[in-house]
Amino acid sequence: MTNSVNRRVRASQKRQRLTAAAARVLHEQGVERTTLSDIAREADVPVGNVYYYFKTKDELVQAALSEHSAHLDELTGQLEQLADPRDRLKALIEAWIDRRDVAARYGCPTGTLAVELDKRADGILDAEAGAVIRRLLNWTERQFRELDLPKPADLALTLISGYQGMSLLANALRDPDIMTREGTRLLHWLDSLQVSDGHH
């Protein structure tokens, strides 16, 4: 009994290591340049074992996307601890600024994957990458709605477009300072948003 339980636990830990490694390596190298052996090396798992958990690279990409999704849920879960939705949005922007060095080197993990996967013919995985971004948009929209601001969906789009834009430029120009400058501008923008009377 205990042996099979231990085996299952070890297998699930190995799968988790591979998933986390896939998320990191795909973000740093992109889908096309990444091989299964790159991911195996990063996860410290023999490459032959990878096929036991993931039959194809696409399955690993899918696992990496769920990892990004889980990170997003973890982050928004932490932000939910803050009582004021405006503070939650500010903390989100501050989290982006904190990761400016990673963004400057590799771009936004989900955004870069979405763009790269969109260039492929099958169109299945890019929809999944889009779904992760959609979750961030929906969460952001909920915060603006709680603040009772007009057109919360538009405000969410402005904020997330700002983030994708600053990540892309920081990466293209290898300049983390762009994240700080644009992030600060977004923080000021959030402060300037007022609840207008009679917008309903």
C-alpha positions in Angstrom: 0.0 0.0 0.0 2.5 2.6 1.2 4.8 1.8 -1.7 2.2 2.7 -4.4 1.2 5.8 -2.5 4.9 6.9 -2.3 5.3 6.2 -6.0 2.2 8.3 -6.8 3.5 11.1 -4.6 6.9 11.0 -6.3 5.3 10.9 -9.7 3.1 13.9 -8.9 6.1 15.8 -7.6 8.1 15.0 -10.7 5.2 16.2 -12.9 5.0 19.4 -10.9 8.7 19.9 -11.2 8.4 19.5 -15.0 5.5 21.8 -15.2 7.3 24.6 -13.2 10.4 24.0 -15.4 8.3 24.2 -18.6 6.8 27.5 -17.5 10.3 29.0 -16.8 12.1 27.7 -19.8 9.3 28.5 -22.3 9.2 32.0 -20.9 12.9 32.4 -21.2 13.5 30.7 -24.6 10.1 30.7 -26.3 8.2 27.7 -27.6 10.2 27.1 -30.8 13.6 27.1 -29.3 12.7 25.0 -26.3 13.3 21.2 -26.5 12.0 18.6 -24.1 15.5 17.9 -23.0 15.9 21.6 -22.0 12.9 21.2 -19.7 14.1 17.9 -18.4 17.5 19.4 -17.5 15.8 22.4 -15.8 13.6 20.0 -13.8 16.4 17.6 -13.1 14.4 14.7 -14.5 15.9 12.2 -17.0 14.7 13.2 -20.5 13.3 9.7 -21.1 11.0 10.2 -18.1 9.4 13.3 -19.6 7.5 11.2 -22.1 5.9 9.3 -19.3 4.2 12.6 -18.1 3.9 14.6 -21.3 3.6 12.9 -24.7 4.4 16.1 -26.8 5.8 19.5 -26.4 2.3 20.9 -26.8 1.2 19.1 -23.6 4.1 20.7 -21.8 3.1 24.1 -23.2 -0.4 23.5 -21.9 1.0 22.6 -18.5 3.1 25.8 -18.5 -0.1 27.8 -19.3 -1.9 26.2 -16.3 1.1 27.1 -14.2 0.8 30.7 -15.3 -2.9 30.5 -14.6 -2.2 29.1 -11.1 0.4 31.9 -10.4 -2.2 34.5 -11.5 -4.8 33.0 -9.1 -2.2 33.0 -6.3 -1.4 36.6 -7.0 -5.0 37.8 -7.2 -5.8 35.7 -4.1 -3.1 37.7 -2.2 -4.4 41.0 -3.6 -8.0 40.1 -2.4 -6.7 40.3 1.2 -6.6 44.1 0.7 -10.0 45.7 1.5 -10.0 48.5 -1.1 -10.2 47.5 -4.8 -8.1 50.5 -5.7 -5.4 49.3 -3.4 -5.6 45.8 -5.0 -5.1 47.3 -8.4 -2.2 49.4 -7.2 -0.6 46.3 -5.6 -1.0 44.5 -9.0 0.9 47.3 -10.7 3.6 47.3 -8.0 3.9 43.5 -8.5 4.6 44.2 -12.3 7.2 46.9 -11.4 8.9 44.4 -9.0 9.3 42.0 -11.8 10.7 44.6 -14.2 14.1 42.8 -14.6 12.4 39.6 -15.7 10.1 41.5 -18.0 13.0 43.4 -19.6 14.8 40.1 -20.3 11.9 37.9 -21.4 8.6 40.0 -21.6 5.3 39.0 -20.0 5.2 35.2 -19.6 1.6 34.9 -20.8 1.7 37.7 -23.4 4.8 36.4 -25.1 3.4 32.9 -25.2 0.1 34.1 -26.6 1.9 36.0 -29.4 4.2 33.1 -30.2 1.4 30.5 -30.2 -0.8 32.7 -32.4 1.8 32.3 -35.2 1.1 28.6 -35.3 -1.5 26.9 -37.5 -3.5 24.9 -35.1 -4.8 27.8 -32.9 -5.7 25.6 -29.9 -3.0 26.6 -27.5 -3.1 30.3 -28.3 -6.8 30.3 -27.3 -5.6 28.9 -23.9 -3.0 31.6 -23.6 -5.7 34.1 -24.4 -7.8 32.6 -21.6 -5.2 33.4 -19.0 -5.1 37.0 -20.1 -8.9 37.1 -20.2 -8.9 36.0 -16.5 -6.6 38.9 -15.6 -8.9 41.2 -17.5 -12.0 39.9 -15.8 -10.4 40.2 -12.4 -9.3 43.8 -13.1 -12.8 44.7 -14.4 -14.3 43.4 -11.2 -12.1 45.8 -9.2 -13.2 48.7 -11.3 -16.8 47.7 -11.0 -16.5 47.5 -7.2 -15.2 51.0 -7.2 -18.4 51.9 -9.1 -16.4 53.5 -11.9 -18.1 54.0 -15.3 -17.1 51.6 -18.1 -15.2 49.1 -15.9 -14.4 46.8 -18.9 -12.8 49.7 -20.8 -10.7 50.7 -17.8 -9.6 47.1 -17.4 -8.6 47.0 -21.0 -6.6 50.2 -20.6 -4.8 48.9 -17.6 -3.9 45.5 -19.0 -2.9 47.0 -22.4 -0.6 49.3 -20.5 1.0 46.3 -18.8 1.4 44.3 -22.0 2.8 47.4 -23.8 5.3 48.2 -21.1 6.4 44.6 -20.9 6.8 44.4 -24.6 8.8 47.7 -24.8 10.9 46.9 -21.7 11.8 43.5 -23.4 12.4 44.9 -26.9 14.6 47.8 -25.6 16.1 45.7 -22.7 15.2 48.5 -20.4 13.5 47.6 -17.0 13.2 51.3 -16.2 10.3 51.4 -18.7 8.3 49.2 -16.3 9.0 51.6 -13.5 8.1 54.7 -15.4 5.0 53.4 -17.1 3.9 51.6 -13.9 4.2 54.8 -12.0 2.1 56.5 -14.6 -0.6 53.8 -14.3 -0.6 54.3 -10.5 -1.2 58.1 -11.0 -3.9 57.3 -13.5 -5.6 55.0 -11.0 -5.5 57.8 -8.4 -7.1 60.2 -10.9 -10.1 58.1 -11.6 -13.1 59.5 -9.9 -16.6 58.0 -9.4 -18.8 60.3 -11.5 -22.3 61.1 -10.3 -25.2 59.8 -12.3 -23.2 57.5 -14.7 -25.8 54.8 -14.2 
